[in-house]
Amino acid sequence: MKAGEDRLRGRRGHERKRAAGAGPDHDLPFTGRVIVTLVYPRFQLPHAALAVLYGAGRSTITRAAGEIRPLLAARGFAVPGEAGVRLRTLADVFAYAAARGVELRLDGTEVQVRRPRAGKPGRRAFVSGKKKQNTKKATVITDGEGRTLWAGAFRPGRMHDQTAVRTEGIAGLFTQFPQVKAKVDAGYRGLAKEFPDQVQAPPLKPKKDATPEETAAYEAERHKQSSERICVEHANAEHKQWRALQRCLGRREHFDETFLAVAGLVSDRAAER
């Protein structure tokens, strides 16, 4: 709860004027607050509708989500076969992959979000060149079985996938852990050029005057690399079974925590496979 108190202190600009715990009691028990927090991203029901379903006020539902969502987001990601161990940072993932000999799969995904109001600085940063919508991007890392190991590098939709993950220091981690290998799509070709022995991107398309044999070899290699990398796409599809990650109708500032909370829960289930 310290993170929530820090946020409130920053918003107020001063310390609280009454003791912690003062004010009205919760109308929902802790289990109820967890449930309504999970129901919202799963089905994206309005808080007013959840208030009617649970017999509470709308503000109670909003407060419950604001309390529980950061706790879920901070849980990290489950490690297959190692109960109680959680990966929380990109460095954790690389250390785990190096220790266990896991080959990583890396991919970016984006979700449509609410458009910033007119005249707000940075409004154009959310316009995705690919989707032609206002989006936020996230980077997802899985193992070869498609089990989510990490999600993060949240950036506005205009930023390139590779730029987003580079700002998280991934190049330095590939240097620090030379034994870690990863398969990526064409959007990360720059990383593949920088670390050719560690990062594998799809092969370059042959020129127009290529022979049929060269074209056939390219198609076979491209198909093989795609088949080995497709599991991270399946992980993204698992995340987007939750309605809030299909199109986020809530506040943009809550998107990162919502994505982390959902991805952490998905990793719990995937780790059992």
N, C-alpha and C positions, 0 to 999 in steps of 0.2 A: 504493500500500500504506500510505501515511501515514494515511489515514482508518481503516484497520483497526487500526493501531498505537495511534491515539488512542482508539479504542473500547476496546481491551484495557487501556490505561493507566487509563481512567476506571473500568473494572470492577475492576482491581486496587487502585486508589487510590495507586499509586506507580509509579515507573519500573521497567522490567524488570531482573531481577537477573543475567541472563546475556546475552551479546552477541547481536545479531541474526544469524540464520543458524545458531545453535547448535541442537542437538537432532537428531532423526532426519531423514533426507532424505525427499523426496516419493516415494511409491510410484508416482505417476502423473506422466508428463511434462506439460508445460504444455498441449499440445493435448488430452491426455486429460482434464485438469481442466476445460478449456473445454467439452468435449463432455458430460461428466457434468452440468455445471452447466446446460446447455441441455436435456438430456434430461429432467431433473426437472420444470421447468415445462411442457414440451411434453406429457409423458405422465403426470406426477405419480406416477412409480414411487417406492416407498419407498427410502430410502438403503440399506437392507439388501439389497434386490433389486439395486440398481445395483452394490453391492459384489460380489455374486456374479457379475454379468455381466462386470465388468471385472477380476475377480480381485484385489480390494483389500479392505481392511478398511472397515467402515462408517464409522469415525471419519475415515478418509482421504477418503471421499466427502463427508462433512459439512464437513471442513476445506477441501476444494477448492471447494465451493459458496460457503462463507463468504469465500473469497479472490477468486473470479472474479465473483460476483454484483454486488458494488459497482463493479467495473470496467466491467461491461456497463451498469449503471444510469447511470454518469457519462458515457457516450458522447454523450448528447443525441439529437437527432432530425435526420434527413437533410432537406436542402432540395432540392426537385425541380429538376433541371437545373444544380445547382451542387455538383459533387463536392468533398468536403473541408470544406464549410461545415456546421456543426451548430448547431441551436437548442437552448439549454439552459434558458432562463428564459422566463417569460411576457413580460418586457420585450423579449427577443430576438424573440419571435413578433410583437409589435406593431410593432417597428422593421422587421422583414422585410415585414410586410403593408403598412405605410405606404410603404416603398421600392418594392415591386413591384406595388402596387395589388391585393393579394389580399383577397377578401372571405372572412372567417372563418366557420366553423361551430362552434358551441359546444354541448357536451352533457355531462351527468353520467352516470356508470354506477356500479353497485355490485356487489360480489362477496361472497358469503357467506364468513365467516371463523369461526375457532374461538371459542366463547363464553368470555369471561373467567370465571375461577373465582369461586365464590360468596364474597361479602364483599369483593371487590376494588373499590376506589374507581373510579367511572366505568364500572361494568359496564353500566348501562342506556344509556350513550351509544352503544353499538354496535347497539342494537335499532332496526331500520329501520321507520318507520311505514308505508312502502309495501309492503315484502316480508314484514314480520312475522318477520324473521330477524335474526341478528347479522351485520352487514355492515360493510364499509369502502367509502367512496365515492371516486371519482376523477373529475376533470374532463378531458375530451379536447377538443382543438381541431384541426380539419382545415381544408384549403382547399376550394374548390368541387368538387374532384375526389375528395374523400374521403381525401386523403393526410394521414396523421398528422403534425402539426407540433409538438405538445406534449401532454404528459399530466402531471398533478400535482394540487395542491390535495387531497391525501389527507386524509380526515377520517372519523371514526366515522359509522356509518350513520344515526344520529339527526339529524345536522346537515343542514339543507336545502341543496340544490345551489347555490342562489344565495348563501347565506351562506358556503359553503365557498370559492367563487371570489372573493367580495368580500374575504375575509381575505387573499387573495393580492395585493390591490391592483389589481384589474381596473378599478375605477371611476376611479382615478387615471390609469391607462394610456389609457382612453378619452378622458379630458380632455387628456392630453399629446399623443395622436395623434388629432385630430379627424377626419382623413380615413379612419380605419380603420372599416370596417363589418362587422357580424356578423349572422348569422341564428341564432335560438335557439328553444327550445320554450317552452311556457307557464310552466315553472318559473322562467324568468328574466324574467318580465314586469316586475318592479321595475326591472331594468336598462333595459328598453325604455322605460319611462316616464321614467327619469332621462336617457336619451340617445336621444330619439325619432328623431333624424336619423342615428344610427349603428347602433342595435340594433333588429332587426325580430323581433317575437314574433308568434305566431298571432293572428288577429283575435279580438275578444271575441264570445262567442256571443250572438246576438240574443235579445231577450226573448220570452216565450211568446206574446205578442200580435203578434209581428212578421208582416209580410205575406209571402206566398210569394216575392215578388221579393227582399225583404231576406234571407230565408233562403237563397235560391238564390245570391245574391251572396256571402253569408258562406261558404257551402260551396265556391264556386269560389275565393275568396281563400284560404281555409284549405288547400284541396288544393294550390294553387299554392305557398304558403309551405312546406308539408310536403314537396312534391316537391323543392324547392330545398335543403331542410335534411336530407333523408334520408341524404345521403352520410356524415354523421358517425355515423349509426346503423350504416351498413355498416362503418365503421372500427372501431367498438366490437365488431362481430361478428367482424372479423378478429382483434382482440386475444383474443377469447374462444374462438378455435380452440385456444388453449393451455389445457390442462386446469387449470392453477393459477389461471387467471383466470375459470374457470367456478365453481369452489368451491375456495377455498384451504384446504388441510388442514395446511399448515405453520404456523410461528409467525407471529402477527400482526405482530410487529416486523419481519419480513422482507418483508411484503406490498408496501410502497412500492418497495423496490429491485427486487422481482420484476416488478412492473407496469412500472416504468421500463425495465428490461432488455428485456422483451417488446415494449413499445411502440416502443423504439428499433430493435429488429430488424425489426418490422413496417414502420416508416417507411423503412428501407433498401430494402425490396422495393417499397413503394408509390411511392417517389420515382422509380423506373424506369418507371412507367406513363406 
